[in-house]
């Protein structure tokens, strides 16, 4: 049996590395008596596959992992067992039986990052975003493996939503992961700073969702893509 899980990571754990997150999940699986499958060989490990890496410094509303089990279990039982042993700042939200052969890393091709802005009104932020998107290119120095190489982010910015929330303004940016251009959260931050938002205006950054984009439609990794 294969399970695909959706979980959240609270702001309190935003400085946890991807490796630490994986080890935390493995410990939880052992403590919860989950019948997980192991790889073969001299150094067997749990058949657990985390989704796209949640960068250090970010928290996530909807993150994912795949897990292979040795026998059938109830999804409700699995969620209850995991939530009983995981830290309070990690919550298993949903899970499904998953028979897909494609890994999360190959499936996820978009993500939505949220930027919490303070000290600016909604209309001011909207004007900054409009001016930014009216440019023919949004070029920054790459922060990926090829550092300081010029990179145009505009083809990979799919959607932008600006909304007021309490005493702040939230910018939701849905962007490409992989092709046509792999966009990092810190590169988006660089573009926003270039556009006129100051470092002091940025109160928080988090990943709102990991998505599968097909044509003009978006799906979560738990949904059937049609």
N, C-alpha and C positions, 0 to 999 in steps of 0.2 A: 504494500500500500504506500502510495506517495501522497504527501500533504503539502499544500502551499498555504502559508500563513501571512496574515497582515498584522503588523504590530506597531505600536507607537513608542517613541522615545521622548521623554519629557526633557525640558531645558536643563534640569539638574544633571543630566548625563551627557551634555553636549560635547564635553571634552574627552569622552571615552573613544578610544581608537577602534577601528574595525576588528582588529585581532582580539582586543579585549571583549568586544561585543560577542564575537564568535565563541570565545571561551566561556562567557557568561551563559550563553544559550546551551552550550554543551553541559555545563554543570547543572543547569536547570533540568535538562532532559534526563540526566542520571538521577537527580533527586526526586523527580516526578514519576520515576519508574516507567518511563515511556519505552516501548519496545522498539528502539531505534536499530536500524541496520548498520553494519560495519563494513568498511572496505576490506578487501583481501590483502594478504601480504604480511611482511614482518612487522609493520607498524600500522595496524588497523586504526582507522579513525571513523567517527560518526559520519554517515552519509548526509551531511548538512551543508546546504549551499546557500550562502547569504546572497542577497540581491546586490544592486549597485551600492558601492561604498558610500556610507553617510560620512561626509567629511568631518574631521575634528573641528569643533567649534559650532557645529550645527546640531539642532535637534530635529526630529522628524515626526510628522503626524501619521504618515502611512508608509511604513517600510515593509520589506518582504523577505521570507526565506522559504526554501524548499527542503523537505525532509523525507527520507525513505524509512519505512517501518518494516518489521519482520512479520507483522500480522495485522489484521483489520482491527481498528478501534473506532469508537464513536467520536465524531468531531467535537461534540459538546464535552465529552469526558476529557479529550485531549486539551481543550482550552482551559477547562477547570483545573486540571492537574498542573498545567504550566503556570497559570496565574497564581496558584497557591505557593509556588516556590520562587518565582521571579521577583526581583526588587520592585518596590511600589512604583518606580519611575519607568518601568517597561510593562506594557499591557498588550496581551494578545487580543486583538479586536475581532478578527474573523479568521476562518480557515475553511478550506475545501479539499476534497479528494481530487488530486491532480494527476492526470495521466498523460500530460503533455511531455513530449520528448525534448522540447526546447527549454534551455535554461533561462533563468530570470535575466542574466546578463545579456543574452541574445534577444530576449523578448522586449525588454524595456528600451524604448527609443525616445522618450521624452520625460521631462520632469517639470514640476512647478515649484519655484522658489518664492518665498514671501519675504518682503523687506518691510520692517516696521519703521515708519518715519515719524519723528517728532519735531516740533518747532516750525512746521510748515503746514499750511492749510491744504485741504483737498484740491481746491482750485489751483493753488500754486504748484502742487505736485503734478496735476494733470497738464498744466502748461509746460512744465519741464519735460514730461514724457512726450507730449506732442511735438515739441521742438526737437527732441532727440530722435524720434522715429521719422521725422521729415527729412533727415539727412540720408544721403544716398548710401553711405557706409557708416558702420560703427566699429572703428578700428581701435584695437588695444594691443598691448604687448602680451603675448600668450603666457599663461601661468602653468601650462602643462609641461610635458617632458621636454618639448622644444621651447625653452624659456626665451622670452624677449623677441620671439618671432612675431611679426605683425599678423594680426588675426581679425578678420571682419565678422562680427557676431550677427549682423543683421539678418542674413538668410536663415539663421537658426532660431530667431525669436518668433514664435508662432502667435502668441496671444499675450496681451497686457491688460490687467484690470486694476483700476485704482479705486479704493473705497475708504470711507471714513470709518474708524473703529474706536469708540470711546474718545480718548484725547490724542489719538494718533491717526496716521494714514497708512494703509497697507497697500503695497504694490505687489501684485501677483504676476510673475513672469513665467509663462509656459514656454520651455525652450527645448532644443534638440539635445539628445544624448547620442553620441556616435556620429551619424550622418544627418544632414549635410555638413554640419560643423558641431563638434563636441563642445558644449558650453559649460563652464564651471561657474559655481556661485560667486567666486571671488573675481572672476572676469566680468560678470554682470555688475558686481559692485563697482569695479573700475569704470564701466560705462556710465553708471549712475552718477559717480563722482565727476566724471568729465562733463556730464550734462548740467551740473549745477547743484546737485545735492551734496551737502557737506558731510564729512565724517561724523560730526557732532549730531547730525540729523538721524543717523542710523542707530536705532535703539536695539534692534534684534534682526536676525536672519535665520530662517528655518526652511526645511524642505517640506512643502505641503503635501506633495504626492509624487509617486513614480507612475508613469503612464505608458500605455501602448498606443501610438498614433497610427491610424490607418486612414488615408485620405484626409477628410476633414473631421473625422471622429476620433474620440479618445476613450480608452478603456482602462480599467484597472487590471493588474495581473490576475485577479480573481474572476474576471468577466470573460465570457466567450467573445472572441473577436469575429465579427461578421463583415 
